[in-house]
Amino acid sequence: MIEPDRLRRLKFRAWHRGTREADYMIGCYFDRFHAGWDEAQVTWFETLIEEEDVDIMGWALGTLSVPEEYQGTMMDAMRKLDYVDIPR
């Protein structure tokens, strides 16, 4: 089981990126998928959120090539963007 404090820290970091667009993309991704993550997936996300927002957004939007260390099913899910529900 993943430590609850660790997930709280990740949630905070996912939702406090610096721009509204990055908050929605990364924060909604965390909210939608984190409950099913194992240790390796949590570690992947922790590493990912250390990257610059413009890079993460570029990888998700397909405007930048995804580095090898981030390729795979988790990035594939991020690239679908169907998890983003923008409040009105």
Backbone hydrogen bonds, N-H to C=O, Kabsch-Sander energy under -0.5 kcal/mol:
donor,donor_aa,acceptor,acceptor_aa,energy
7,L,3,E,-1.7
8,R,4,P,-2.3
9,R,5,D,-2.2
10,L,6,R,-2.2
11,K,7,L,-2.6
12,F,8,R,-2.4
13,R,9,R,-2.5
14,A,10,L,-2.6
15,W,11,K,-1.9
16,H,12,F,-0.9
23,D,19,T,-2.5
24,Y,20,R,-2.6
25,M,21,E,-2.4
26,I,22,A,-2.8
27,G,14,A,-0.5
27,G,22,A,-0.6
27,G,23,D,-2.3
28,C,23,D,-0.5
28,C,24,Y,-1.7
29,Y,25,M,-1.2
30,F,26,I,-2.3
31,D,27,G,-2.7
32,R,28,C,-2.6
33,F,29,Y,-2.1
34,H,30,F,-2.6
36,G,33,F,-1.7
37,W,34,H,-1.7
42,V,38,D,-2.3
43,T,39,E,-2.4
44,W,40,A,-2.2
45,F,41,Q,-2.3
46,E,42,V,-2.6
47,T,43,T,-2.2
48,L,44,W,-2.7
49,I,45,F,-2.6
50,E,47,T,-1.3
51,E,48,L,-2.2
56,I,52,E,-2.3
57,M,53,D,-3.0
58,G,54,V,-1.8
59,W,55,D,-2.6
60,A,56,I,-2.4
61,L,57,M,-2.6
62,G,58,G,-1.0
63,T,58,G,-1.6
64,L,58,G,-1.7
70,Y,67,P,-1.9
71,Q,67,P,-0.7
71,Q,68,E,-1.0
76,D,72,G,-2.4
77,A,73,T,-2.1
78,M,74,M,-1.7
79,R,75,M,-2.5
80,K,76,D,-0.8
80,K,77,A,-0.6
81,L,77,A,-0.7
81,L,78,M,-0.8
84,V,81,L,-1.1
85,D,83,Y,-0.6
86,I,84,V,-0.6
